[in-house]
Amino acid sequence: MKQIAILIAALLATATVSAEVRFDRDAAAPCVSIDGTPFIILGGELGNSSATCDADIETIFPKLARMNLNTVLVPAYWELVEPEEGHFDFALTDKVVDEARRNGLKVVFLWFGAWKNSMSCYAPEWFKADSKRFPRARTAAGRPLEIASAFSPAVLEADRKAFGEWLRHVEDYDKDNTVVMVQIENEIGMLEDARDHSDLAEAEYAAGVPEALMKHLSKHKKTLHPTLLEKWKAAGMKKSGAWADVFGDDRYADEYFMAWNYARYVEALARDARAITSRPLYVNAALNSRGRRPGEYPSAGPLAHLKDIWHAAAPTVDFLSPDIYDSGFTDWVGQYALPDNPLFIPEVRRDDRNGAQAYYVLGHHDAIGISPFSIENGSDNASAPMVAAYATLREAMPLIARYRGTDAMDAVMLTADAPEQVLTDGNTRITLSHYFTLPWDPRATNGTPWPDKAAILIKTSPDEYVLIGSGVVAKFEDESEVKAPTGKLGEDGFLDTGADRVADNSGKYHARQRVGLARVEEVAVAPDGTMSRVRTFNGDETHQGRHVRISVDDNKIIRIRTYQYK
């Protein structure tokens, strides 16, 4: 866990750069940069077909603004961009940009080209109908799939042409940086088999492991994903040879072959894109969850255990991103939040946990952003958990942006299974607990499921912290304090009745000092990051100076001044 440390020096002012959207990988925390200013995405992704007509776009986008999004992720459909080969229609793209601008939203476009969720379902009809010209991937048994073969030059050329024409139009049409990123393809991967067994694929497989991949793996041996390194070691750490000789003869080795070739395909589109635009480029992955094997999940996509192969074959892609629909959220994001791969979550299951997830990934992982899927079907009620959390995060964004990439900021996720985490700041121990660990809310003990909650903690000066979040209790202690049992608290916040109600005060107290709460205030944050007091919480709201708390029904920004006493 990160140490929360004092900022020794003032943060440097952002240098002036030319007006553009780009990926700033050299920032303290890599980020999307708009005209030199970091932009953190509080997003939502539309359902697959929710941007296929003007009426839907006109209806949905005002709702998204009411939901406090700053960004919407929107498909760009090859079949609608190029309904007839060589004839292009950008009307829907322009509509998206116009409506986003009108509603104060940024846009991330998702290129649904040759593949969407592995399948070629959004490719044009003229493409799908000509399987001789645009061949399909095949299983080992020879079964053709509704998946265009990544080994076909004709498939790649058709996809590249359409993507390039579309992106050039975006670059020409969007002069005010409404479009901030582009996703290339969608959840690319092979199904029903770990790799393509078409004639073109078999010819490539027979050629053996490319020298470029072996050089990359050898150069980055110390940082390779453990599963890839173990497969390589088990086969004798060969520096060249057939795929089966270098990585083994099984479906997992087949997945490496397929990952290299999917990534090479994407790299061709990414290179074309980089010649057109500075906007960041990424790819997203359908995860290898629930004990599935390659081909049972979309094999060879930009998965965490394949990151080294994707980085080797597609260096122009800025980062790889997970689509998270299964349990274990913190584990999944931890697999993608890496020194060589900044975290962006383009899809996460839309539910009441999204607000907590946003607090966590922005504060703990310095994430580029987060985006619940099928966002248009969510509530736009101001009290809805995600809507309320996004409102608080938007207000706090100047602080979050200022402290990204520093040890002064961290975050915790609090659940029924993990209701408490501890952060340390020098000699100060900060215990962050789920609000339901307190006894006075009846939902804590009446069988109500404990909602996932989270909070960001920022140290803004030697004795000042800012707590941003929901459903959290923060207790500040000197690490030298001797912990004596105090008994269980009753619903009034005092010691409960019973034999254990009296603390054990036997023995002589000894500690360097104690940490007290000098001042606790709810604050408002201005666009320049300055804070102003809204109200003071030094009484019952802090249990008379014992802790700081934010209920599960609230989202707040709290400034905390501490002091020491003996």
SVG drawing of the C-alpha trace seen along z (x, -y; Angstrom):
<svg xmlns="http://www.w3.org/2000/svg" viewBox="-36 -29 54 61">
<polyline fill="none" stroke="black" stroke-width="0.4" points="0.0,0.0 1.3,-3.4 2.7,-5.6 1.0,-8.9 3.9,-11.4 4.3,-15.1 4.8,-17.0 8.2,-18.6 8.0,-21.0 5.2,-22.8 3.9,-21.1 5.2,-22.4 3.0,-24.4 1.8,-22.7 4.0,-23.7 2.3,-25.4 1.9,-23.1 0.2,-23.4 -3.6,-22.8 -4.1,-19.0 -5.3,-15.9 -2.6,-13.4 -1.5,-10.7 1.1,-12.1 3.1,-9.1 5.8,-11.3 3.4,-12.9 3.8,-11.9 0.8,-9.6 0.2,-9.0 -2.9,-10.7 -5.0,-12.1 -3.9,-15.6 -6.1,-18.3 -4.2,-21.4 -1.6,-20.5 -4.1,-19.9 -4.8,-16.4 -8.3,-15.1 -9.7,-12.4 -12.6,-10.4 -15.8,-10.0 -17.5,-8.1 -20.2,-5.8 -20.3,-3.5 -23.4,-3.3 -25.0,0.1 -23.8,1.6 -26.6,0.3 -27.6,-2.9 -25.9,-5.3 -27.3,-4.0 -29.8,-6.7 -30.1,-10.5 -33.2,-10.2 -31.4,-7.9 -28.4,-10.2 -30.6,-13.3 -32.5,-11.6 -29.6,-9.9 -26.9,-12.7 -28.9,-15.2 -29.6,-12.3 -25.9,-11.6 -25.2,-15.2 -27.7,-15.0 -25.8,-11.8 -22.7,-14.0 -20.6,-12.2 -17.9,-14.2 -17.3,-11.7 -19.4,-9.2 -18.0,-6.2 -19.7,-5.7 -19.4,-3.0 -18.5,-4.0 -19.9,-1.2 -18.1,-0.1 -21.3,1.1 -22.8,-2.4 -19.7,-4.3 -19.2,-2.3 -22.6,-0.8 -21.4,-0.3 -17.7,0.4 -15.9,-2.8 -18.9,-5.0 -18.6,-6.6 -21.2,-8.2 -20.1,-10.2 -23.5,-11.7 -23.8,-9.7 -20.2,-10.5 -21.0,-14.2 -24.2,-13.9 -22.3,-12.3 -19.8,-15.1 -22.4,-17.8 -24.7,-16.5 -21.7,-15.8 -20.5,-19.4 -24.1,-20.7 -24.3,-18.7 -20.8,-19.5 -19.5,-16.0 -16.3,-14.6 -16.3,-11.5 -14.3,-8.3 -15.0,-6.6 -15.0,-2.8 -14.1,-1.5 -16.4,1.5 -14.5,2.7 -13.5,6.2 -14.4,7.4 -16.8,6.6 -16.8,9.0 -14.7,11.4 -17.3,11.6 -17.5,9.7 -21.0,8.6 -20.6,4.9 -18.7,5.4 -20.6,4.3 -22.9,6.7 -20.8,6.5 -17.8,7.6 -19.6,10.5 -21.2,11.8 -17.9,12.2 -16.1,14.9 -13.9,15.9 -12.4,12.4 -12.6,11.8 -12.0,15.3 -13.1,16.5 -11.2,17.9 -11.6,21.7 -11.4,24.1 -9.0,27.1 -11.8,29.2 -12.2,26.8 -15.4,25.1 -15.7,21.6 -16.7,18.9 -18.4,15.5 -14.9,14.1 -12.8,12.5 -9.4,14.0 -6.7,11.7 -4.3,13.3 -6.0,12.1 -4.4,9.1 -7.7,8.3 -9.5,8.1 -6.8,5.9 -6.8,3.6 -10.6,3.1 -10.6,2.4 -7.6,0.0 -9.2,-1.9 -12.5,-2.4 -10.9,-3.3 -8.5,-5.7 -11.2,-7.5 -13.4,-7.7 -10.6,-9.0 -9.4,-11.6 -13.0,-12.9 -13.1,-13.0 -9.8,-15.0 -11.2,-17.4 -14.6,-17.8 -13.6,-18.0 -11.6,-21.2 -12.4,-21.8 -11.1,-18.5 -14.5,-17.0 -13.1,-13.5 -10.4,-12.6 -9.6,-8.9 -10.1,-6.1 -10.5,-2.4 -9.4,-0.1 -11.8,2.8 -13.7,4.2 -12.9,7.2 -10.8,8.8 -10.3,12.5 -10.7,16.0 -13.6,18.1 -14.3,21.9 -10.6,22.5 -7.5,20.9 -6.2,19.9 -7.2,19.6 -6.6,22.8 -7.4,21.4 -4.8,22.0 -3.4,18.5 -3.1,18.9 -1.4,22.3 1.2,20.9 2.0,18.2 2.2,20.7 4.6,22.9 7.0,19.9 7.8,20.1 8.2,17.5 9.2,14.1 12.6,12.8 11.1,9.5 9.1,11.2 12.0,13.2 14.2,10.1 11.4,8.3 11.0,11.1 14.7,11.5 15.1,7.7 12.2,7.6 12.8,10.9 12.8,9.5 9.4,7.9 7.5,10.6 4.2,11.8 4.8,14.8 2.7,17.2 4.5,16.3 7.9,16.6 7.0,20.0 5.8,21.3 9.0,20.1 11.1,21.6 9.3,25.0 10.1,25.3 13.8,24.6 14.0,20.8 14.8,21.2 15.6,18.1 14.1,19.2 12.1,22.1 8.6,23.3 5.8,21.9 5.3,25.4 9.1,25.7 9.4,22.3 6.2,22.2 4.8,25.8 2.2,27.6 -1.1,26.7 -3.9,24.2 -2.1,21.7 0.9,21.7 -1.6,21.4 -2.9,18.3 0.5,16.7 0.7,17.2 -2.8,15.7 -2.1,12.8 1.0,11.8 -1.0,11.8 -4.0,10.0 -1.7,7.4 0.2,7.0 -3.2,6.4 -4.1,3.7 -0.7,2.2 -1.3,1.6 -4.4,-0.4 -2.7,-2.2 0.2,-3.3 -2.3,-4.7 -4.1,-6.5 -0.9,-8.0 -0.2,-9.5 -3.6,-11.2 -4.1,-12.2 -2.4,-12.6 -5.4,-11.3 -4.7,-8.4 -5.3,-4.9 -6.2,-1.8 -7.6,1.7 -10.0,3.5 -10.1,7.1 -12.9,9.5 -11.4,11.1 -10.3,14.7 -12.6,15.4 -14.7,18.2 -12.1,20.9 -12.5,20.7 -9.6,21.7 -8.5,19.9 -11.2,20.2 -13.8,20.6 -13.0,16.9 -11.9,14.7 -8.5,16.1 -5.5,13.8 -7.1,10.5 -5.2,7.8 -5.3,9.8 -3.0,9.1 -1.1,12.4 -0.5,11.5 0.5,7.9 4.2,8.5 3.2,10.0 0.8,7.1 3.4,4.5 5.9,6.2 3.6,6.4 1.6,3.2 3.9,0.5 1.8,-2.3 -1.1,-1.4 -1.0,-3.5 -2.5,-1.1 -4.5,2.1 -7.7,2.0 -10.0,4.5 -13.8,4.8 -14.9,6.0 -18.1,7.9 -17.1,10.5 -16.4,10.3 -12.9,9.5 -12.9,5.9 -9.8,4.8 -7.8,7.9 -8.7,7.3 -7.7,3.6 -4.5,4.5 -3.5,6.7 -3.8,3.8 -2.5,0.9 1.2,1.5 4.3,-0.6 4.1,0.3 0.3,0.0 -1.7,-2.8 -5.2,-1.9 -8.3,-2.8 -11.6,-0.9 -13.8,-1.3 -16.4,1.1 -17.5,2.2 -20.9,3.8 -23.3,0.9 -24.6,1.2 -24.6,-0.7 -20.9,0.1 -19.7,-2.2 -19.3,-5.2 -17.1,-3.4 -15.1,-1.8 -14.5,-5.3 -13.2,-6.6 -10.9,-3.7 -9.3,-3.5 -8.8,-7.3 -7.2,-7.6 -5.3,-4.3 -4.3,-3.6 -4.2,-7.1 -6.6,-5.7 -7.1,-7.5 -10.9,-7.0 -13.7,-4.5 -16.9,-3.9 -19.9,-1.7 -21.5,0.1 -25.0,-0.5 -24.9,-3.8 -28.1,-5.1 -30.1,-2.6 -28.9,-3.9 -30.8,-6.3 -30.3,-10.0 -31.7,-10.7 -29.3,-13.0 -29.4,-10.6 -28.5,-7.5 -25.1,-6.2 -23.1,-6.7 -24.7,-10.0 -24.0,-11.4 -20.4,-10.0 -19.7,-11.5 -21.0,-14.9 -18.5,-14.8 -15.7,-13.6 -16.3,-16.3 -16.1,-18.9 -13.0,-17.3 -11.3,-16.8 -8.9,-19.8 -7.5,-18.2 -7.3,-14.7 -5.6,-16.0 -3.1,-18.0 -2.0,-15.0 -2.1,-12.2 1.2,-10.4 2.3,-11.6 2.5,-9.7 0.2,-12.3 -2.9,-10.6 -4.3,-7.1 -7.7,-5.4 -9.3,-2.3 -12.2,-0.1 -14.3,1.1 -16.6,4.1 -18.4,6.5 -15.5,9.0 -12.8,6.3 -14.3,3.6 -11.1,1.9 -7.8,0.8 -4.9,-1.1 -2.8,-3.8 0.4,-5.2 1.8,-8.7 5.1,-8.7 4.2,-8.0 0.5,-8.5 -1.7,-5.5 -5.0,-6.2 -7.6,-3.5 -10.3,-3.7 -13.4,-1.6 -16.7,-0.8 -19.4,-3.1 -21.4,0.0 -18.6,0.9 -20.2,-1.8 -23.2,-0.6 -25.8,-3.4 -27.2,-2.8 -29.7,0.1 -28.7,1.3 -25.3,2.3 -26.8,5.1 -30.3,5.9 -29.2,8.1 -29.0,5.3 -26.2,6.2 -23.3,3.9 -22.8,1.8 -19.3,1.5 -17.9,-1.9 -14.6,-3.8 -12.8,-7.0 -9.8,-9.0 -7.4,-10.4 -5.1,-13.3 -2.5,-14.9 -2.5,-18.6 -0.1,-19.9 1.8,-18.6 -1.3,-18.5 -4.1,-18.6 -5.9,-15.9 -8.9,-15.8 -11.2,-12.8 -13.4,-12.3 -15.9,-9.5 -18.9,-7.7 -19.6,-5.3 -16.2,-5.7 -14.9,-6.2 -11.4,-7.7 -9.5,-7.4 -6.1,-9.1 -3.6,-7.6 0.1,-7.9 1.7,-4.5 3.2,-4.6 -0.2,-4.5 -0.9,-1.5 -4.2,0.1 -6.3,0.9 -9.6,2.7 -12.5,0.2 -15.5,2.5 -18.2,2.5 -19.9,-0.7 -23.7,-1.0 -26.1,-2.6 -25.7,-5.9 -22.0,-5.9 -20.9,-5.3 -19.7,-2.1 -22.3,0.7 -23.7,2.2 -22.4,5.4 -19.4,6.8 -17.0,5.7 -18.1,2.1 -15.1,0.8 -11.8,0.5 -8.8,2.3 -6.7,-0.5 -4.3,1.7 -0.6,0.9 1.1,-2.4 0.2,-4.3 3.1,-5.0 3.2,-6.5 5.1,-9.2 2.0,-11.3 -1.6,-11.2 -3.3,-12.6 -6.3,-14.7 -8.8,-16.4 -8.3,-20.1 -10.9,-21.0 -13.2,-18.9 -15.1,-20.8 -17.1,-19.9 -15.6,-22.0 -16.4,-23.1 -13.7,-22.9 -13.3,-25.7 -12.1,-24.9 -8.6,-26.2 -8.5,-23.7 -9.0,-26.2 -11.3,-25.0 -13.9,-26.9 -15.7,-25.9 -19.3,-24.8 -20.0,-23.6 -18.1,-22.4 -18.2,-18.9 -16.6,-18.9 -19.4,-17.5 -21.6,-14.4 -20.5,-14.1 -17.0,-13.2 -18.1,-11.4 -16.6,-14.3 -13.2,-14.2 -12.8,-10.4 -13.1,-10.0 -14.3,-11.5 -17.2,-9.8 -19.3,-10.0 -22.5,-7.9 -23.3,-5.4 -26.0,-7.7 -23.7,-10.7 -20.8,-11.7 -18.7,-14.5 -15.4,-16.3 -14.1,-16.7 -11.0,-18.8 -9.3,-17.5 -6.8,-19.4 -4.9,-17.3 -2.8,-18.1 -0.6,-16.2 -0.8,-16.2 0.8,-14.3"/>
</svg>
